[in-house]
Amino acid sequence: MNYPKVQIDLKKLKHNVETIVKLCKEKGIEVAGVTKVFCGNPEIAKVYIDGGVSYLADSRIENLIKLMEFNVPKILLRLPMISEADKVVEYTDISLNSELKTIKELSIVASEKGKKHKIILMVDLGDLREGYFYEDEIYEVVEEILNLKGVELLGIGTNLTCYGGVIPSQKNLGKLVKIGKNIEERFNIKPSIISGGNSSSLHLLLNDVKIQGINMLRLGESLVLGLETAYGNRIQDTYDDVFQLVAEIIEVKEKPSLPVGEIGKNAFGKIPRFEDKGIRKRMIVALGKQDIDFDTIVPEDSKVAILGGSSDHLILDGTDSEVDYKVGDKIKFKLSYGGILRAMTSEYIKKELI
Ligand SMILES: *Cc1c(COP(=O)(O)O)cnc(C)c1O
């Protein structure tokens, strides 16, 4: 059984990584390659390394553990759980943090292991996910961190466009850089890393907006999809089809477009509505909502339309296509970031590296 499967084109991925790393290097920015969308698969992560990323980063410790073989610093992106402090210190070099209680625990654990764990303090510039929102709190916590034996303040960072949709700008990232300078002046230590966000910060580089002082970006979506995510623009000279979903057609029939009989709720508790388009060529694909969210896939054949489906069935309209699809044929889909995430996480979808 080989379908459905995600095909991952490693050559295309490498090209994307090289293109974006070069763009960043030109501006003095190092790239942390974010591996969470492919669950930290080491063979895919290796392409990040070959393409020139300086760090590997993931939200989950389970994924970072898979990447131990690679000789680059590993960053834990999600704020550590206190309950996982031991693993964080054991398997990662750097973690993003915003709670002193957690940092103290990391320090204790690291001291016990004779290690120094590196901390990037997160600053919330208005997106309202993680980080210190009030500037004074940052200086207070820096002072505390400097007294801890097991941790080292490596730098500061921010994350934008994740919850509040706030777009990175010269203004908000400028504030981050300024906070870095203030730390330097007040405490006589220079934060060596100023981590200016994720793929949504790339639009500044692409438009030549100066963001002097930012020296690291943590990139996932841009590498795998060739997208800057603030405005959703494609990045020149990148591929958007590194990850493709391939599934098999299990029924092809001419049928009416209106269901026959009294209409009640469908498998997901909704009353469906239909447009009468007459008799259509309908195709069922062995792929369902258990595998993927249909809003996150787009048929490669633009003349094929998604009609809907249920847990295990996807129904397509192939009437307008130039291809005469038959039972047993395979059909390909492009995936959005959410689609890649789900497909890579699903145990029902095979993964094929090409
Ligand atoms: C997921 C994540 C990233 C990467 O985001 P992309 O939009 O995929 O580039 C960066 N930083 C943090 C904290 C994240 O959780």
The ligand as a Gaussian input file, in Angstrom:
#p B3LYP/6-31G(d) Opt

LIG

0 1
 C        7.169000      27.956000      13.992000
 C        8.058000      29.015000      14.520000
 C        8.942000      29.680000      13.651000
 C        8.967000      29.430000      12.161000
 O        7.869000      30.038000      11.566000
 P        7.665000      30.069000       9.969000
 O        6.529000      30.968000       9.779000
 O        7.392000      28.665000       9.555000
 O        8.927000      30.597000       9.378000
 C        9.791000      30.618000      14.208000
 N        9.767000      30.901000      15.530000
 C        8.940000      30.285000      16.392000
 C        8.958000      30.663000      17.831000
 C        8.046000      29.321000      15.906000
 O        7.216000      28.708000      16.762000

